[in-house]
């Protein structure tokens, strides 16, 4: 597998394996050293022995500990496929944020399945706020399942769920673990999976996204061996000369903690090549960690310890939350034998840090004053009686030297503060408030003067929907700029976009798109749905994201057509796609950059970027297409336009295509055409998509397929969700009936009970997700006992809604969508 192929696997599944990273000699030496460390595990620091109660140890490492550590880092750095993969998902020269080991001692208990980053505070939902980080595990022994091979739930890094245990591993008491019933498997590199055959070979490794659900199984090795993994963790690096205000201002995800020594921060992938020699060696490594040294030969730098520490304290990360302060404080001070008068008893970090600084400043100041008194006593001894000529006080030279020394020290400190610290990017951003600025104001504030209230009906994305996002488009996001391409609805849509882009004429492309994206003909359906892109029993919608709130809004058919035609054009014209990418990056910088609140960003930068995007699309629409010609567009500035009667190319007449008539400005470009013949027979859809329904439609009423979700109106006018099980012809009138499951909530013994409804029956309606304005019935306490009716006033991106109840006008936020059902049929759903 090549590096680009491995990067694609990472983006899709969230994990990928690599072979033969470490030599046998290096593995043996490193394993021997670590086994020796484990023999003295009770003497390890508190944070490294934190998991001892469940039989696990995490040790931060430095190259000065043992020569095998530097050798292992250098061998990993020589693996070209791994480097290409990391740069494909993180950008050039990724930053190194962890060098550690994770040991599962023999007899260790099984972990619960989890993520290393909290879904609510990570790149999954806030990619411009938090790093997307990747951990790389290298096995220091052959690791079968019994020894504790890591379990990974592939593809779960796209799931913003609080708990995925039921989906990833199911009820393990009822499963035979044949690896066909759940998506979770134990990592292996020998080509097999399962408890008897799967094996992660010695020296092999696997890379995984920290939002992937995974766990460490129990260590039940019969030979009493420990399982040891050598771990490196990577995030995107930063431009050495760029300010946070100009580029990457992301931070560590919530819930994430790295077992990294303080003096090993600040390094990148390139530093691994000479690890333990010219790089990652003390004391230079400590200067890198403090941000005081940046190598001149590198244009990118890692994350410094000071920045990392401040972010952990500010966000209350693990080991730095207020509730852990007392335990951490006692362990640290007792380990170093500090007397009580040098310790603070404050209970929160906000109070503890200033208090401990004041205690130590007073202590150091007292020592300094005592030193001055001692100097005074030594410099002025008692005078002796003598017949010689009286002399001045002895020790005057000492005071002069002391004054000169203080002057040099104070002046050096002031110059360092002004010229180095004061001019640093971090100091500028802290003074201006940019580094601590909230990523997005609270969108749940529904006051009328809140500028971040969602505009237009909001809904919640489903698997089959096509999502047009608005929060990416930045170089530092690297592979996350393509994050939405792997959403199932987008992936299916992009398959068609790629195929349509290969059609020979623009007219044929637009005809294919228009025919394919026709919505349902049923007039009772109030939103645009696309049967062609149907997945999981649901017809797709196009949803546009509000860049301020993250809310999703249903797009109209015209908007969906225009977005698809734009995507097809950009797919077939890389030059235009590059220009569009740059314009989108400029727009995103004005919207999300640290200076987004400035008048320049609000009034000029956004408008300018939007005008460029509009002009690019207008320019791509100019010119005509003949039915029998293939058109290749060439971007030519107007001032360079030339007319050549003898040329085979000719300038076209300016004409906007039907989806670009909204543009009021003339394009700054014209389009020249190269005429080529068109094949005689062209299919408008890829071959697999041309299959027709085996049963012809008899009317314009909606057609349902087996497995499709539908609404059934019950006797209380509540629309409950069901699933079609069987489609059958009724009588000779060409009408059809649908056997629908009685309820998706029933247990297995009742799943075959159904209701037969005929096509055209008002009690049977197409399913669609809730959106703002729907009349609904809410299970108020979530126990099925009390139901109240109201209207949805906002559907949030986190899968909840805000409901305004009819009876008492109470407004309730954070209502889970699973507790809400629409009422009164389609006429209430508009």
HELIX and SHEET records of a PDB file:
HELIX    1   1 UNK A    3  UNK A   13  1                                  11    
HELIX    2   2 UNK A   24  UNK A   39  1                                  16    
HELIX    3   3 UNK A   41  UNK A   43  5                                   3    
HELIX    4   4 UNK A   52  UNK A   54  5                                   3    
HELIX    5   5 UNK A   67  UNK A   77  1                                  11    
HELIX    6   6 UNK A   80  UNK A   90  1                                  11    
HELIX    7   7 UNK A  119  UNK A  121  5                                   3    
HELIX    8   8 UNK A  145  UNK A  147  5                                   3    
HELIX    9   9 UNK A  156  UNK A  158  5                                   3    
HELIX   10  10 UNK A  165  UNK A  168  1                                   4    
HELIX   11  11 UNK A  262  UNK A  264  5                                   3    
HELIX   12  12 UNK A  269  UNK A  274  5                                   6    
HELIX   13  13 UNK A  284  UNK A  289  1                                   6    
HELIX   14  14 UNK A  305  UNK A  315  1                                  11    
HELIX   15  15 UNK A  322  UNK A  324  5                                   3    
HELIX   16  16 UNK A  325  UNK A  336  1                                  12    
HELIX   17  17 UNK A  340  UNK A  342  5                                   3    
HELIX   18  18 UNK A  349  UNK A  379  1                                  31    
HELIX   19  19 UNK A  396  UNK A  416  1                                  21    
HELIX   20  20 UNK A  417  UNK A  421  3                                   5    
HELIX   21  21 UNK A  425  UNK A  432  1                                   8    
HELIX   22  22 UNK A  475  UNK A  486  5                                  12    
HELIX   23  23 UNK A  488  UNK A  500  1                                  13    
HELIX   24  24 UNK A  506  UNK A  516  1                                  11    
HELIX   25  25 UNK A  557  UNK A  572  1                                  16    
HELIX   26  26 UNK A  574  UNK A  592  1                                  19    
HELIX   27  27 UNK A  599  UNK A  599  1                                   1    
HELIX   28  28 UNK A  600  UNK A  605  3                                   6    
HELIX   29  29 UNK A  606  UNK A  621  1                                  16    
HELIX   30  30 UNK A  638  UNK A  640  5                                   3    
HELIX   31  31 UNK A  658  UNK A  660  5                                   3    
HELIX   32  32 UNK A  687  UNK A  690  5                                   4    
HELIX   33  33 UNK A  748  UNK A  750  5                                   3    
HELIX   34  34 UNK A  817  UNK A  819  5                                   3    
HELIX   35  35 UNK A  826  UNK A  828  5                                   3    
SHEET    1   A 6 UNK A  15  UNK A  18  0                                        
SHEET    2   A 6 UNK A 205  UNK A 209 -1                                        
SHEET    3   A 6 UNK A 134  UNK A 139 -1                                        
SHEET    4   A 6 UNK A 227  UNK A 235 -1                                        
SHEET    5   A 6 UNK A  95  UNK A 104 -1                                        
SHEET    6   A 6 UNK A  56  UNK A  60 -1                                        
SHEET    1   B 6 UNK A  15  UNK A  18  0                                        
SHEET    2   B 6 UNK A 205  UNK A 209 -1                                        
SHEET    3   B 6 UNK A 134  UNK A 139 -1                                        
SHEET    4   B 6 UNK A 227  UNK A 235 -1                                        
SHEET    5   B 6 UNK A  95  UNK A 104 -1                                        
SHEET    6   B 6 UNK A 267  UNK A 268 -1                                        
SHEET    1   C 3 UNK A 184  UNK A 186  0                                        
SHEET    2   C 3 UNK A 150  UNK A 153 -1                                        
SHEET    3   C 3 UNK A 214  UNK A 216 -1                                        
SHEET    1   D 2 UNK A 238  UNK A 239  0                                        
SHEET    2   D 2 UNK A 300  UNK A 301 -1                                        
SHEET    1   E 3 UNK A 466  UNK A 468  0                                        
SHEET    2   E 3 UNK A 542  UNK A 545  1                                        
SHEET    3   E 3 UNK A 552  UNK A 554 -1                                        
SHEET    1   F 2 UNK A 530  UNK A 535  0                                        
SHEET    2   F 2 UNK A 538  UNK A 540 -1                                        
SHEET    1   G 3 UNK A 634  UNK A 637  0                                        
SHEET    2   G 3 UNK A 669  UNK A 673 -1                                        
SHEET    3   G 3 UNK A 650  UNK A 651 -1                                        
SHEET    1   H 5 UNK A 754  UNK A 758  0                                        
SHEET    2   H 5 UNK A 735  UNK A 741 -1                                        
SHEET    3   H 5 UNK A 719  UNK A 730 -1                                        
SHEET    4   H 5 UNK A 709  UNK A 713 -1                                        
SHEET    5   H 5 UNK A 764  UNK A 766 -1                                        
SHEET    1   I 5 UNK A 811  UNK A 816  0                                        
SHEET    2   I 5 UNK A 800  UNK A 805 -1                                        
SHEET    3   I 5 UNK A 787  UNK A 795 -1                                        
SHEET    4   I 5 UNK A 775  UNK A 779 -1                                        
SHEET    5   I 5 UNK A 820  UNK A 822 -1                                        
END                                                                             
